Amino acid sequence: MIYSILILMSIILFYVLFLGRTIMLYRQKIKVWTIGTSTKNVLETVLENILPPFLLIWGVLIILSATNVHINNIVSNSMFSIDWIKATGIILCYSSLLIFLWALISFGKSWRIGIDEKNSNDLITTGAFRYSRNPIFLFMDMYFTGIMLVYPTIIIILLTICSIIGIHFQILREEKFLSKKFDSIYLDYKRQTRRYF
């Protein structure tokens, strides 16, 4: 029961941070949501536009799991239930939320969801970005993994694996974009700072 309450609280914290920062930037006339607008490749555009419904389905499954609503055996039955693994999952979730907060602060007005080719922002290399080139993606990997450890159902495990693979491909796309945009500045940064941590 305590794990479910902590997971629900973490989801609320995530949405407060995510929506709060998005609204703050929107009020400053900054378009945050740029998914699907930066690529000429049809497959990449389709994959990017699958992200919102995918995250919605994932969120609904987590909320159903946390509130003990059982849909069917594949969705609802945990493969194992070990307290120390669940506790590790909770620690991962909350640690990742701290990384997310730090990354949002470090990003300042440059935070975007997707690749923003139209606006020329500076390369952020301070704060959380001093230690990781991708702290928001690191947050996502850690958060999804933490949730999976608390609710190890077949569907959540599969969604977590797909998410982590998808995030890695998005990182590769962003690295390619940043290499073109910032050239030697980004290559120097890339040599000094790890992709994840």
Rosetta constraint file for C-alpha pairs under 8 A:
AtomPair CA 1 CA 5 HARMONIC 6.45 0.50
AtomPair CA 2 CA 6 HARMONIC 6.18 0.50
AtomPair CA 3 CA 7 HARMONIC 6.11 0.50
AtomPair CA 3 CA 66 HARMONIC 7.96 0.50
AtomPair CA 3 CA 86 HARMONIC 7.26 0.50
AtomPair CA 3 CA 87 HARMONIC 7.71 0.50
AtomPair CA 3 CA 90 HARMONIC 7.27 0.50
AtomPair CA 3 CA 150 HARMONIC 7.24 0.50
AtomPair CA 4 CA 8 HARMONIC 6.14 0.50
AtomPair CA 4 CA 65 HARMONIC 7.85 0.50
AtomPair CA 4 CA 66 HARMONIC 4.51 0.50
AtomPair CA 4 CA 67 HARMONIC 6.96 0.50
AtomPair CA 5 CA 9 HARMONIC 6.14 0.50
AtomPair CA 5 CA 66 HARMONIC 7.18 0.50
AtomPair CA 6 CA 10 HARMONIC 6.13 0.50
AtomPair CA 6 CA 90 HARMONIC 7.20 0.50
AtomPair CA 7 CA 11 HARMONIC 6.26 0.50
AtomPair CA 7 CA 66 HARMONIC 6.93 0.50
AtomPair CA 7 CA 90 HARMONIC 7.17 0.50
AtomPair CA 7 CA 93 HARMONIC 7.95 0.50
AtomPair CA 7 CA 147 HARMONIC 7.50 0.50
AtomPair CA 8 CA 12 HARMONIC 6.31 0.50
AtomPair CA 8 CA 63 HARMONIC 6.94 0.50
AtomPair CA 8 CA 66 HARMONIC 6.70 0.50
AtomPair CA 9 CA 13 HARMONIC 6.15 0.50
AtomPair CA 10 CA 14 HARMONIC 6.08 0.50
AtomPair CA 10 CA 93 HARMONIC 7.03 0.50
AtomPair CA 10 CA 94 HARMONIC 6.82 0.50
AtomPair CA 10 CA 97 HARMONIC 7.78 0.50
AtomPair CA 11 CA 15 HARMONIC 6.27 0.50
AtomPair CA 12 CA 16 HARMONIC 6.11 0.50
AtomPair CA 13 CA 17 HARMONIC 6.19 0.50
AtomPair CA 13 CA 97 HARMONIC 7.82 0.50
AtomPair CA 14 CA 18 HARMONIC 5.96 0.50
AtomPair CA 14 CA 97 HARMONIC 6.83 0.50
AtomPair CA 15 CA 19 HARMONIC 5.57 0.50
AtomPair CA 15 CA 20 HARMONIC 7.63 0.50
AtomPair CA 16 CA 20 HARMONIC 5.41 0.50
AtomPair CA 17 CA 21 HARMONIC 5.98 0.50
AtomPair CA 17 CA 101 HARMONIC 7.04 0.50
AtomPair CA 18 CA 22 HARMONIC 6.15 0.50
AtomPair CA 19 CA 23 HARMONIC 5.96 0.50
AtomPair CA 20 CA 24 HARMONIC 6.17 0.50
AtomPair CA 21 CA 25 HARMONIC 6.24 0.50
AtomPair CA 21 CA 104 HARMONIC 7.62 0.50
AtomPair CA 22 CA 26 HARMONIC 6.03 0.50
AtomPair CA 22 CA 32 HARMONIC 6.44 0.50
AtomPair CA 23 CA 27 HARMONIC 6.13 0.50
AtomPair CA 24 CA 28 HARMONIC 6.66 0.50
AtomPair CA 25 CA 29 HARMONIC 6.53 0.50
AtomPair CA 25 CA 30 HARMONIC 5.24 0.50
AtomPair CA 25 CA 31 HARMONIC 7.30 0.50
AtomPair CA 25 CA 32 HARMONIC 7.10 0.50
AtomPair CA 25 CA 109 HARMONIC 6.77 0.50
AtomPair CA 26 CA 30 HARMONIC 5.05 0.50
AtomPair CA 26 CA 31 HARMONIC 6.11 0.50
AtomPair CA 26 CA 32 HARMONIC 7.15 0.50
AtomPair CA 30 CA 109 HARMONIC 7.79 0.50
AtomPair CA 31 CA 112 HARMONIC 7.62 0.50
AtomPair CA 32 CA 111 HARMONIC 6.65 0.50
AtomPair CA 32 CA 112 HARMONIC 4.54 0.50
AtomPair CA 32 CA 113 HARMONIC 5.85 0.50
AtomPair CA 33 CA 112 HARMONIC 6.10 0.50
AtomPair CA 33 CA 113 HARMONIC 4.94 0.50
AtomPair CA 33 CA 114 HARMONIC 6.73 0.50
AtomPair CA 34 CA 38 HARMONIC 7.19 0.50
AtomPair CA 34 CA 112 HARMONIC 6.61 0.50
AtomPair CA 34 CA 113 HARMONIC 5.61 0.50
AtomPair CA 34 CA 114 HARMONIC 4.92 0.50
AtomPair CA 34 CA 115 HARMONIC 6.24 0.50
AtomPair CA 34 CA 116 HARMONIC 5.91 0.50
AtomPair CA 35 CA 45 HARMONIC 7.91 0.50
AtomPair CA 35 CA 48 HARMONIC 6.02 0.50
AtomPair CA 35 CA 49 HARMONIC 6.78 0.50
AtomPair CA 35 CA 113 HARMONIC 6.03 0.50
AtomPair CA 35 CA 114 HARMONIC 4.32 0.50
AtomPair CA 35 CA 115 HARMONIC 6.74 0.50
AtomPair CA 36 CA 44 HARMONIC 7.70 0.50
AtomPair CA 36 CA 45 HARMONIC 4.75 0.50
AtomPair CA 36 CA 46 HARMONIC 7.40 0.50
AtomPair CA 36 CA 48 HARMONIC 5.56 0.50
AtomPair CA 36 CA 49 HARMONIC 5.97 0.50
AtomPair CA 36 CA 114 HARMONIC 7.25 0.50
AtomPair CA 37 CA 45 HARMONIC 7.52 0.50
AtomPair CA 37 CA 115 HARMONIC 7.70 0.50
AtomPair CA 37 CA 116 HARMONIC 7.63 0.50
AtomPair CA 38 CA 114 HARMONIC 7.69 0.50
AtomPair CA 38 CA 115 HARMONIC 5.73 0.50
AtomPair CA 38 CA 116 HARMONIC 6.18 0.50
AtomPair CA 38 CA 117 HARMONIC 5.92 0.50
AtomPair CA 39 CA 44 HARMONIC 6.86 0.50
AtomPair CA 39 CA 45 HARMONIC 6.28 0.50
AtomPair CA 40 CA 45 HARMONIC 7.58 0.50
AtomPair CA 41 CA 45 HARMONIC 6.30 0.50
AtomPair CA 42 CA 46 HARMONIC 6.16 0.50
AtomPair CA 43 CA 47 HARMONIC 6.15 0.50
AtomPair CA 44 CA 48 HARMONIC 6.06 0.50
AtomPair CA 45 CA 49 HARMONIC 6.17 0.50
AtomPair CA 46 CA 50 HARMONIC 6.28 0.50
AtomPair CA 47 CA 51 HARMONIC 6.89 0.50
AtomPair CA 50 CA 54 HARMONIC 6.06 0.50
AtomPair CA 51 CA 55 HARMONIC 6.05 0.50
AtomPair CA 52 CA 56 HARMONIC 6.19 0.50
AtomPair CA 53 CA 57 HARMONIC 6.15 0.50
AtomPair CA 54 CA 58 HARMONIC 6.15 0.50
AtomPair CA 55 CA 59 HARMONIC 5.97 0.50
AtomPair CA 56 CA 60 HARMONIC 6.18 0.50
AtomPair CA 57 CA 61 HARMONIC 6.21 0.50
AtomPair CA 58 CA 62 HARMONIC 6.28 0.50
AtomPair CA 58 CA 156 HARMONIC 7.61 0.50
AtomPair CA 58 CA 159 HARMONIC 7.36 0.50
AtomPair CA 59 CA 63 HARMONIC 6.17 0.50
AtomPair CA 60 CA 64 HARMONIC 6.05 0.50
AtomPair CA 61 CA 65 HARMONIC 6.08 0.50
AtomPair CA 61 CA 75 HARMONIC 7.82 0.50
AtomPair CA 61 CA 156 HARMONIC 7.84 0.50
AtomPair CA 62 CA 66 HARMONIC 6.02 0.50
AtomPair CA 62 CA 147 HARMONIC 7.80 0.50
AtomPair CA 62 CA 151 HARMONIC 7.89 0.50
AtomPair CA 63 CA 67 HARMONIC 6.08 0.50
AtomPair CA 64 CA 68 HARMONIC 6.02 0.50
AtomPair CA 64 CA 69 HARMONIC 4.99 0.50
AtomPair CA 64 CA 70 HARMONIC 7.16 0.50
AtomPair CA 65 CA 69 HARMONIC 6.05 0.50
AtomPair CA 65 CA 70 HARMONIC 7.20 0.50
AtomPair CA 65 CA 76 HARMONIC 6.73 0.50
AtomPair CA 65 CA 151 HARMONIC 7.11 0.50
AtomPair CA 69 CA 76 HARMONIC 7.87 0.50
AtomPair CA 70 CA 75 HARMONIC 7.48 0.50
AtomPair CA 70 CA 76 HARMONIC 5.24 0.50
AtomPair CA 71 CA 75 HARMONIC 6.30 0.50
AtomPair CA 71 CA 76 HARMONIC 6.16 0.50
AtomPair CA 72 CA 76 HARMONIC 5.81 0.50
AtomPair CA 72 CA 77 HARMONIC 7.82 0.50
AtomPair CA 73 CA 77 HARMONIC 5.20 0.50
AtomPair CA 74 CA 153 HARMONIC 6.94 0.50
AtomPair CA 74 CA 154 HARMONIC 6.12 0.50
AtomPair CA 74 CA 155 HARMONIC 6.63 0.50
AtomPair CA 75 CA 153 HARMONIC 6.12 0.50
AtomPair CA 75 CA 154 HARMONIC 6.68 0.50
AtomPair CA 75 CA 155 HARMONIC 5.63 0.50
AtomPair CA 75 CA 156 HARMONIC 7.60 0.50
AtomPair CA 76 CA 153 HARMONIC 6.33 0.50
AtomPair CA 77 CA 153 HARMONIC 5.69 0.50
AtomPair CA 77 CA 154 HARMONIC 7.92 0.50
AtomPair CA 78 CA 151 HARMONIC 6.20 0.50
AtomPair CA 78 CA 152 HARMONIC 5.05 0.50
AtomPair CA 78 CA 153 HARMONIC 4.47 0.50
AtomPair CA 78 CA 154 HARMONIC 7.56 0.50
AtomPair CA 79 CA 152 HARMONIC 5.68 0.50
AtomPair CA 79 CA 153 HARMONIC 5.72 0.50
AtomPair CA 79 CA 154 HARMONIC 7.26 0.50
AtomPair CA 80 CA 152 HARMONIC 6.70 0.50
AtomPair CA 81 CA 85 HARMONIC 7.88 0.50
AtomPair CA 81 CA 86 HARMONIC 7.55 0.50
AtomPair CA 82 CA 86 HARMONIC 6.36 0.50
AtomPair CA 83 CA 87 HARMONIC 6.06 0.50
AtomPair CA 84 CA 88 HARMONIC 6.11 0.50
AtomPair CA 85 CA 89 HARMONIC 6.27 0.50
AtomPair CA 85 CA 149 HARMONIC 6.09 0.50
AtomPair CA 85 CA 150 HARMONIC 7.14 0.50
AtomPair CA 86 CA 90 HARMONIC 6.35 0.50
AtomPair CA 86 CA 146 HARMONIC 7.96 0.50
AtomPair CA 86 CA 149 HARMONIC 5.52 0.50
AtomPair CA 86 CA 150 HARMONIC 4.42 0.50
AtomPair CA 86 CA 151 HARMONIC 7.95 0.50
AtomPair CA 87 CA 91 HARMONIC 6.26 0.50
AtomPair CA 87 CA 150 HARMONIC 7.60 0.50
AtomPair CA 88 CA 92 HARMONIC 6.16 0.50
AtomPair CA 88 CA 146 HARMONIC 7.08 0.50
AtomPair CA 88 CA 149 HARMONIC 7.39 0.50
AtomPair CA 89 CA 93 HARMONIC 6.20 0.50
AtomPair CA 89 CA 145 HARMONIC 7.02 0.50
AtomPair CA 89 CA 146 HARMONIC 3.67 0.50
AtomPair CA 89 CA 147 HARMONIC 6.02 0.50
AtomPair CA 89 CA 148 HARMONIC 7.29 0.50
AtomPair CA 89 CA 149 HARMONIC 4.96 0.50
AtomPair CA 89 CA 150 HARMONIC 5.56 0.50
AtomPair CA 90 CA 94 HARMONIC 6.28 0.50
AtomPair CA 90 CA 146 HARMONIC 6.01 0.50
AtomPair CA 90 CA 147 HARMONIC 7.44 0.50
AtomPair CA 90 CA 150 HARMONIC 7.20 0.50
AtomPair CA 91 CA 95 HARMONIC 5.90 0.50
AtomPair CA 91 CA 146 HARMONIC 7.41 0.50
AtomPair CA 92 CA 96 HARMONIC 5.91 0.50
AtomPair CA 92 CA 142 HARMONIC 5.82 0.50
AtomPair CA 92 CA 143 HARMONIC 6.22 0.50
AtomPair CA 92 CA 145 HARMONIC 7.51 0.50
AtomPair CA 92 CA 146 HARMONIC 5.02 0.50
AtomPair CA 93 CA 97 HARMONIC 6.33 0.50
AtomPair CA 93 CA 142 HARMONIC 6.55 0.50
AtomPair CA 93 CA 143 HARMONIC 4.60 0.50
AtomPair CA 93 CA 144 HARMONIC 7.73 0.50
AtomPair CA 93 CA 146 HARMONIC 5.17 0.50
AtomPair CA 93 CA 147 HARMONIC 6.93 0.50
AtomPair CA 94 CA 98 HARMONIC 6.49 0.50
AtomPair CA 94 CA 143 HARMONIC 7.84 0.50
AtomPair CA 95 CA 99 HARMONIC 6.51 0.50
AtomPair CA 96 CA 100 HARMONIC 6.13 0.50
AtomPair CA 96 CA 138 HARMONIC 7.59 0.50
AtomPair CA 96 CA 139 HARMONIC 4.59 0.50
AtomPair CA 96 CA 140 HARMONIC 7.37 0.50
AtomPair CA 96 CA 142 HARMONIC 5.80 0.50
AtomPair CA 96 CA 143 HARMONIC 5.78 0.50
AtomPair CA 97 CA 101 HARMONIC 6.17 0.50
AtomPair CA 97 CA 139 HARMONIC 6.66 0.50
AtomPair CA 97 CA 143 HARMONIC 7.58 0.50
AtomPair CA 98 CA 102 HARMONIC 6.15 0.50
AtomPair CA 99 CA 103 HARMONIC 6.00 0.50
AtomPair CA 99 CA 128 HARMONIC 7.45 0.50
AtomPair CA 99 CA 135 HARMONIC 6.61 0.50
AtomPair CA 99 CA 136 HARMONIC 7.33 0.50
AtomPair CA 99 CA 139 HARMONIC 6.01 0.50
AtomPair CA 100 CA 104 HARMONIC 6.14 0.50
AtomPair CA 100 CA 135 HARMONIC 6.95 0.50
AtomPair CA 100 CA 136 HARMONIC 5.65 0.50
AtomPair CA 100 CA 139 HARMONIC 5.68 0.50
AtomPair CA 101 CA 105 HARMONIC 6.27 0.50
AtomPair CA 102 CA 106 HARMONIC 6.06 0.50
AtomPair CA 102 CA 127 HARMONIC 7.34 0.50
AtomPair CA 102 CA 128 HARMONIC 6.04 0.50
AtomPair CA 103 CA 107 HARMONIC 5.94 0.50
AtomPair CA 103 CA 127 HARMONIC 7.36 0.50
AtomPair CA 103 CA 128 HARMONIC 5.36 0.50
AtomPair CA 103 CA 129 HARMONIC 7.23 0.50
AtomPair CA 103 CA 135 HARMONIC 5.96 0.50
AtomPair CA 103 CA 136 HARMONIC 6.24 0.50
AtomPair CA 104 CA 108 HARMONIC 6.43 0.50
AtomPair CA 104 CA 111 HARMONIC 6.94 0.50
AtomPair CA 106 CA 124 HARMONIC 7.58 0.50
AtomPair CA 106 CA 126 HARMONIC 6.72 0.50
AtomPair CA 106 CA 127 HARMONIC 5.15 0.50
AtomPair CA 106 CA 128 HARMONIC 6.13 0.50
AtomPair CA 106 CA 129 HARMONIC 7.22 0.50
AtomPair CA 107 CA 111 HARMONIC 5.37 0.50
AtomPair CA 107 CA 124 HARMONIC 6.62 0.50
AtomPair CA 110 CA 121 HARMONIC 6.16 0.50
AtomPair CA 110 CA 122 HARMONIC 7.73 0.50
AtomPair CA 112 CA 116 HARMONIC 6.92 0.50
AtomPair CA 115 CA 174 HARMONIC 6.80 0.50
AtomPair CA 123 CA 182 HARMONIC 7.55 0.50
AtomPair CA 123 CA 186 HARMONIC 7.65 0.50
AtomPair CA 124 CA 129 HARMONIC 6.55 0.50
AtomPair CA 125 CA 129 HARMONIC 4.87 0.50
AtomPair CA 125 CA 130 HARMONIC 5.26 0.50
AtomPair CA 125 CA 133 HARMONIC 7.76 0.50
AtomPair CA 125 CA 189 HARMONIC 7.36 0.50
AtomPair CA 126 CA 130 HARMONIC 4.76 0.50
AtomPair CA 127 CA 131 HARMONIC 7.77 0.50
AtomPair CA 128 CA 132 HARMONIC 6.38 0.50
AtomPair CA 128 CA 135 HARMONIC 6.43 0.50
AtomPair CA 129 CA 133 HARMONIC 5.31 0.50
AtomPair CA 129 CA 134 HARMONIC 7.00 0.50
AtomPair CA 129 CA 135 HARMONIC 6.62 0.50
AtomPair CA 130 CA 193 HARMONIC 6.64 0.50
AtomPair CA 131 CA 193 HARMONIC 6.02 0.50
AtomPair CA 131 CA 194 HARMONIC 6.90 0.50
AtomPair CA 131 CA 197 HARMONIC 6.15 0.50
AtomPair CA 132 CA 193 HARMONIC 5.96 0.50
AtomPair CA 132 CA 194 HARMONIC 5.43 0.50
AtomPair CA 132 CA 195 HARMONIC 5.77 0.50
AtomPair CA 132 CA 196 HARMONIC 5.18 0.50
AtomPair CA 132 CA 197 HARMONIC 4.96 0.50
AtomPair CA 133 CA 190 HARMONIC 7.48 0.50
AtomPair CA 133 CA 193 HARMONIC 6.23 0.50
AtomPair CA 133 CA 194 HARMONIC 6.13 0.50
AtomPair CA 133 CA 195 HARMONIC 5.02 0.50
AtomPair CA 133 CA 196 HARMONIC 6.39 0.50
AtomPair CA 133 CA 197 HARMONIC 7.97 0.50
AtomPair CA 134 CA 138 HARMONIC 6.08 0.50
AtomPair CA 134 CA 171 HARMONIC 7.53 0.50
AtomPair CA 134 CA 195 HARMONIC 6.10 0.50
AtomPair CA 134 CA 196 HARMONIC 5.83 0.50
AtomPair CA 135 CA 139 HARMONIC 6.05 0.50
AtomPair CA 135 CA 196 HARMONIC 6.81 0.50
AtomPair CA 135 CA 197 HARMONIC 7.99 0.50
AtomPair CA 136 CA 140 HARMONIC 6.32 0.50
AtomPair CA 137 CA 141 HARMONIC 6.20 0.50
AtomPair CA 137 CA 167 HARMONIC 6.62 0.50
AtomPair CA 137 CA 171 HARMONIC 7.84 0.50
AtomPair CA 137 CA 196 HARMONIC 7.90 0.50
AtomPair CA 138 CA 142 HARMONIC 6.14 0.50
AtomPair CA 138 CA 196 HARMONIC 5.89 0.50
AtomPair CA 138 CA 197 HARMONIC 7.81 0.50
AtomPair CA 139 CA 143 HARMONIC 5.88 0.50
AtomPair CA 140 CA 144 HARMONIC 5.96 0.50
AtomPair CA 141 CA 145 HARMONIC 6.07 0.50
AtomPair CA 141 CA 163 HARMONIC 7.71 0.50
AtomPair CA 141 CA 164 HARMONIC 5.84 0.50
AtomPair CA 141 CA 167 HARMONIC 7.83 0.50
AtomPair CA 142 CA 146 HARMONIC 6.01 0.50
AtomPair CA 143 CA 147 HARMONIC 6.22 0.50
AtomPair CA 144 CA 148 HARMONIC 6.16 0.50
AtomPair CA 144 CA 160 HARMONIC 5.80 0.50
AtomPair CA 144 CA 163 HARMONIC 7.87 0.50
AtomPair CA 145 CA 149 HARMONIC 6.27 0.50
AtomPair CA 145 CA 160 HARMONIC 6.56 0.50
AtomPair CA 146 CA 150 HARMONIC 6.50 0.50
AtomPair CA 147 CA 151 HARMONIC 6.07 0.50
AtomPair CA 148 CA 152 HARMONIC 5.03 0.50
AtomPair CA 148 CA 153 HARMONIC 7.58 0.50
AtomPair CA 148 CA 156 HARMONIC 6.05 0.50
AtomPair CA 148 CA 157 HARMONIC 5.90 0.50
AtomPair CA 148 CA 160 HARMONIC 6.87 0.50
AtomPair CA 151 CA 156 HARMONIC 7.15 0.50
AtomPair CA 152 CA 156 HARMONIC 6.43 0.50
AtomPair CA 152 CA 157 HARMONIC 6.11 0.50
AtomPair CA 153 CA 157 HARMONIC 6.09 0.50
AtomPair CA 154 CA 158 HARMONIC 6.18 0.50
AtomPair CA 155 CA 159 HARMONIC 6.08 0.50
AtomPair CA 156 CA 160 HARMONIC 5.97 0.50
AtomPair CA 157 CA 161 HARMONIC 6.24 0.50
AtomPair CA 158 CA 162 HARMONIC 6.18 0.50
AtomPair CA 159 CA 163 HARMONIC 5.98 0.50
AtomPair CA 160 CA 164 HARMONIC 6.17 0.50
AtomPair CA 161 CA 165 HARMONIC 6.26 0.50
AtomPair CA 162 CA 166 HARMONIC 6.00 0.50
AtomPair CA 163 CA 167 HARMONIC 5.98 0.50
AtomPair CA 164 CA 168 HARMONIC 6.22 0.50
AtomPair CA 165 CA 169 HARMONIC 6.46 0.50
AtomPair CA 166 CA 170 HARMONIC 6.28 0.50
AtomPair CA 167 CA 171 HARMONIC 6.20 0.50
AtomPair CA 168 CA 172 HARMONIC 6.38 0.50
AtomPair CA 169 CA 173 HARMONIC 6.33 0.50
AtomPair CA 170 CA 174 HARMONIC 6.19 0.50
AtomPair CA 171 CA 175 HARMONIC 6.08 0.50
AtomPair CA 172 CA 176 HARMONIC 6.29 0.50
AtomPair CA 173 CA 177 HARMONIC 6.31 0.50
AtomPair CA 174 CA 178 HARMONIC 6.02 0.50
AtomPair CA 175 CA 179 HARMONIC 5.96 0.50
AtomPair CA 176 CA 180 HARMONIC 6.44 0.50
AtomPair CA 177 CA 181 HARMONIC 6.17 0.50
AtomPair CA 178 CA 182 HARMONIC 5.70 0.50
AtomPair CA 178 CA 183 HARMONIC 7.36 0.50
AtomPair CA 178 CA 186 HARMONIC 6.57 0.50
AtomPair CA 179 CA 183 HARMONIC 4.90 0.50
AtomPair CA 179 CA 184 HARMONIC 7.56 0.50
AtomPair CA 179 CA 186 HARMONIC 5.78 0.50
AtomPair CA 179 CA 187 HARMONIC 6.66 0.50
AtomPair CA 182 CA 186 HARMONIC 5.33 0.50
AtomPair CA 183 CA 187 HARMONIC 6.41 0.50
AtomPair CA 184 CA 188 HARMONIC 6.05 0.50
AtomPair CA 185 CA 189 HARMONIC 6.29 0.50
AtomPair CA 186 CA 190 HARMONIC 5.90 0.50
AtomPair CA 187 CA 191 HARMONIC 6.24 0.50
AtomPair CA 188 CA 192 HARMONIC 6.44 0.50
AtomPair CA 189 CA 193 HARMONIC 5.98 0.50
AtomPair CA 190 CA 194 HARMONIC 6.88 0.50
AtomPair CA 190 CA 195 HARMONIC 7.66 0.50
